Amino acid sequence: MSPDSLDVVLVRPSRPANVAAACRAMKNMGLGRLFLVEPPAELAAPEARALAYGAWEVLDAARVSASLRDAVAGATLVAGTSGRPLPSAWTPRQLAEEGTARAGAGRTALVFGPEASGLRNDELALCHVHVHIPSDPAQPSLNLAQAVLVLAYEIRLSALSLAPPHGNVGPERATSADIEAALDDLERALLAIGYLNPDNPGKILAELRGLLARAGPTPRETSLVRGLARQILWAAGGVARQRGADG
């Protein structure tokens, strides 16, 4: 996994100093693209910029997104970090070693939640894989810059030792935006035929998101899923109209 193919996404970071320190950790390991969701004020304050020493261009070029979904729209692999050892969570080393196969030739988004609470369940559901740093139970909490540095270090180490031959870019993968658009269409279609519980469609949709993410579909394949969903919706409407006419 090349550091050039990575985006770091910080969701609702609590303090500008933490963002600045994360920028320095990124620059240490060759990462340069930063996305901020609901960033704190005063990122330009001198005391914050001092903590981004040598990495001011990373901080200044940070892109602000309205939501996590928007921030990861261009990624083909979305890796969400969590302080909880979630089922099937990857270690940072596993992400570094296996992430390339999942991302293909596209970009990988490394998502970090708020320092105090971490990512919400609905935000973790948007992530294709979850990553947990197995810290010591006596002091499990890491600050934001530490967490960024641990993941970035493993990725850089893997890239240095397992650099692919020049020109080996891997297969094209659908982006997160492609997958979410397909899921939106599937949700409408599956609600129309009564497959989803309208009061709680999220559980099944999360499983379908995981299935699509594991499959690593191409843009063409997600387009086929969207076409299938639209045809289901059209057929459901025809059945409803026929019933109305018969009634």
C-alpha positions as CSV (number, residue, x, y, z in Angstrom):
1,M,0.0,0.0,0.0
2,S,1.5,3.3,-1.1
3,P,1.4,6.3,1.2
4,D,0.6,8.3,-1.9
5,S,-2.8,6.5,-2.2
6,L,-3.9,7.3,1.3
7,D,-6.3,9.9,2.7
8,V,-6.5,10.6,6.4
9,V,-10.0,11.6,7.6
10,L,-10.4,13.2,11.0
11,V,-14.0,13.2,12.2
12,R,-15.0,15.9,14.7
13,P,-11.5,16.3,16.3
14,S,-11.9,18.1,19.6
15,R,-8.8,20.4,19.6
16,P,-6.8,22.2,16.9
17,A,-3.6,21.1,18.6
18,N,-4.6,17.5,18.0
19,V,-5.1,18.1,14.3
20,A,-1.8,19.9,14.0
21,A,0.1,17.1,15.7
22,A,-1.7,14.6,13.4
23,C,-0.4,16.6,10.4
24,R,3.1,16.2,11.7
25,A,2.7,12.5,12.1
26,M,1.3,12.3,8.6
27,K,4.3,14.2,7.1
28,N,6.7,12.0,9.1
29,M,5.4,8.9,7.2
30,G,4.9,10.5,3.8
31,L,1.1,11.1,3.9
32,G,-0.2,14.4,2.6
33,R,-3.9,14.3,2.0
34,L,-6.1,15.3,5.0
35,F,-9.9,15.6,5.2
36,L,-11.6,17.2,8.2
37,V,-15.3,16.6,9.2
38,E,-16.6,19.3,11.5
39,P,-13.1,20.6,12.4
40,P,-12.5,22.7,15.5
41,A,-12.0,26.4,15.3
42,E,-8.7,28.2,15.5
43,L,-6.7,25.8,13.3
44,A,-4.7,28.9,12.3
45,A,-3.8,29.8,15.9
46,P,0.0,30.1,16.4
47,E,0.0,27.5,19.2
48,A,-1.7,25.0,17.0
49,R,0.6,25.7,14.0
50,A,3.6,25.2,16.2
51,L,2.6,21.6,16.7
52,A,2.5,21.1,12.9
53,Y,6.1,22.0,12.6
54,G,7.4,21.2,9.2
55,A,4.0,19.9,8.1
56,W,2.2,23.2,7.6
57,E,1.4,22.4,4.0
58,V,-0.6,19.4,5.1
59,L,-2.6,21.5,7.6
60,D,-3.1,24.3,5.1
61,A,-4.3,22.0,2.3
62,A,-6.8,20.1,4.5
63,R,-10.2,19.7,2.9
64,V,-13.3,20.2,4.9
65,S,-16.2,17.9,4.3
66,A,-19.8,18.2,5.5
67,S,-20.0,14.5,6.4
68,L,-18.0,11.3,6.6
69,R,-19.9,10.0,3.6
70,D,-18.7,13.0,1.6
71,A,-15.1,12.8,2.9
72,V,-14.7,9.2,1.8
73,A,-16.7,9.4,-1.4
74,G,-13.6,9.0,-3.6
75,A,-12.0,6.0,-1.7
76,T,-12.3,2.4,-2.8
77,L,-11.4,1.2,0.7
78,V,-12.6,2.9,3.8
79,A,-10.8,1.8,7.0
80,G,-12.4,3.1,10.2
81,T,-10.4,3.0,13.5
82,S,-11.9,2.1,16.8
83,G,-10.7,1.8,20.3
84,R,-13.0,-1.2,20.7
85,P,-11.8,-4.6,19.6
86,L,-14.7,-5.1,17.1
87,P,-15.4,-8.5,15.6
88,S,-13.2,-9.1,12.6
89,A,-11.2,-5.9,13.2
90,W,-7.9,-5.7,11.5
91,T,-4.6,-4.7,13.1
92,P,-2.7,-1.8,11.5
93,R,-0.2,-4.4,10.1
94,Q,-3.0,-6.4,8.5
95,L,-4.3,-3.2,7.0
96,A,-0.9,-2.4,5.6
97,E,-0.4,-5.9,4.2
98,E,-3.9,-6.7,2.9
99,G,-5.4,-3.3,2.1
100,T,-3.9,-3.0,-1.3
101,A,-5.8,-6.0,-2.6
102,R,-9.1,-4.6,-1.3
103,A,-8.4,-1.0,-2.6
104,G,-7.2,-2.1,-6.0
105,A,-5.8,0.9,-7.9
106,G,-8.0,3.3,-5.9
107,R,-7.5,5.3,-2.8
108,T,-7.8,4.2,0.9
109,A,-9.3,6.4,3.5
110,L,-8.1,6.1,7.1
111,V,-10.8,7.3,9.3
112,F,-10.3,8.5,12.9
113,G,-13.1,9.5,15.2
114,P,-13.3,12.0,18.1
115,E,-10.7,11.5,20.8
116,A,-13.2,11.1,23.6
117,S,-15.8,8.9,22.0
118,G,-14.6,7.5,18.7
119,L,-16.7,7.0,15.6
120,R,-20.4,6.6,16.1
121,N,-22.0,3.2,15.1
122,D,-23.5,4.8,11.9
123,E,-20.1,6.1,10.9
124,L,-18.4,2.7,11.6
125,A,-21.1,1.2,9.4
126,L,-19.8,3.3,6.5
127,C,-16.4,1.8,6.8
128,H,-15.5,-1.3,4.8
129,V,-13.1,-2.6,7.4
130,H,-12.4,-1.7,11.0
131,V,-8.9,-1.3,12.5
132,H,-8.0,-1.7,16.1
133,I,-4.6,-0.9,17.7
134,P,-4.0,-3.6,20.3
135,S,-2.7,-1.4,23.0
136,D,-2.1,-2.5,26.6
137,P,-5.3,-2.9,28.6
138,A,-3.7,-0.9,31.5
139,Q,-3.6,2.2,29.3
140,P,-5.6,1.5,26.1
141,S,-6.2,5.1,25.0
142,L,-4.0,6.7,22.4
143,N,-4.1,10.3,21.4
144,L,-5.1,11.2,17.9
145,A,-1.6,11.8,16.6
146,Q,-0.3,8.6,18.1
147,A,-3.1,6.6,16.4
148,V,-2.4,8.3,13.0
149,L,1.3,7.6,13.4
150,V,0.9,3.9,14.2
151,L,-1.2,3.3,11.1
152,A,1.0,5.4,8.9
153,Y,4.1,3.8,10.1
154,E,2.9,0.3,9.4
155,I,1.8,1.4,5.9
156,R,5.1,3.0,5.2
157,L,7.1,0.0,6.5
158,S,5.1,-2.3,4.3
159,A,5.5,-0.1,1.2
160,L,9.3,0.1,1.7
161,S,9.7,-3.7,2.1
162,L,7.1,-4.9,-0.5
163,A,7.2,-2.2,-3.2
164,P,5.4,-3.6,-6.3
165,P,7.1,-3.6,-9.7
166,H,6.8,-0.3,-11.5
167,G,3.4,0.0,-13.3
168,N,1.6,-2.6,-11.2
169,V,-1.4,-0.6,-10.1
170,G,-4.0,-3.4,-9.6
171,P,-7.6,-3.6,-10.7
172,E,-10.0,-0.7,-10.9
173,R,-12.4,-0.7,-7.9
174,A,-15.7,1.1,-7.3
175,T,-15.4,4.0,-4.9
176,S,-17.3,4.4,-1.7
177,A,-19.6,6.9,-3.5
178,D,-20.4,4.2,-6.1
179,I,-21.1,1.6,-3.4
180,E,-23.3,4.0,-1.3
181,A,-25.2,5.0,-4.4
182,A,-25.9,1.4,-5.2
183,L,-27.0,0.8,-1.6
184,D,-29.4,3.8,-1.8
185,D,-31.0,2.3,-4.9
186,L,-31.2,-1.1,-3.2
187,E,-32.8,0.3,-0.1
188,R,-35.6,1.9,-2.2
189,A,-36.1,-1.3,-4.2
190,L,-36.0,-3.7,-1.2
191,L,-38.4,-1.5,0.7
192,A,-40.8,-1.5,-2.2
193,I,-41.0,-5.3,-2.3
194,G,-41.2,-5.6,1.5
195,Y,-37.8,-7.2,2.0
196,L,-36.6,-4.6,4.4
197,N,-38.2,-3.6,7.6
198,P,-39.1,0.1,7.1
199,D,-38.6,0.8,10.8
200,N,-35.1,-0.6,10.8
201,P,-33.5,-1.1,7.3
202,G,-30.0,-0.2,8.6
203,K,-29.0,-3.7,9.9
204,I,-29.5,-5.5,6.6
205,L,-28.1,-2.6,4.6
206,A,-24.9,-2.7,6.8
207,E,-24.5,-6.4,5.9
208,L,-25.0,-5.6,2.2
209,R,-22.4,-2.9,2.5
210,G,-20.0,-5.3,4.0
211,L,-20.7,-7.9,1.2
212,L,-20.1,-5.3,-1.5
213,A,-16.9,-4.0,0.2
214,R,-15.5,-7.5,0.5
215,A,-16.3,-8.3,-3.1
216,G,-14.3,-5.3,-4.3
217,P,-16.7,-4.5,-7.2
218,T,-15.6,-2.6,-10.2
219,P,-17.6,0.6,-11.2
220,R,-19.3,-1.5,-13.9
221,E,-20.4,-4.0,-11.4
222,T,-21.9,-1.4,-9.1
223,S,-23.7,0.0,-12.1
224,L,-25.2,-3.4,-12.7
225,V,-26.4,-3.6,-9.1
226,R,-28.0,-0.2,-9.5
227,G,-29.7,-1.3,-12.7
228,L,-31.0,-4.4,-11.0
229,A,-32.3,-2.3,-8.1
230,R,-34.1,0.1,-10.5
231,Q,-35.7,-2.9,-12.3
232,I,-36.9,-4.3,-9.0
233,L,-38.4,-0.9,-8.1
234,W,-40.1,-0.7,-11.6
235,A,-41.5,-4.2,-11.2
236,A,-42.8,-3.5,-7.7
237,G,-44.6,-0.4,-9.0
238,G,-46.2,-2.4,-11.8
239,V,-47.5,-5.0,-9.3
240,A,-48.9,-2.2,-7.1
241,R,-50.6,-0.6,-10.1
242,Q,-52.1,-4.0,-11.2
243,R,-53.4,-4.6,-7.8
244,G,-55.0,-1.2,-7.8
245,A,-56.6,-1.9,-11.1
246,D,-57.9,-5.3,-10.0
247,G,-59.2,-3.8,-6.8
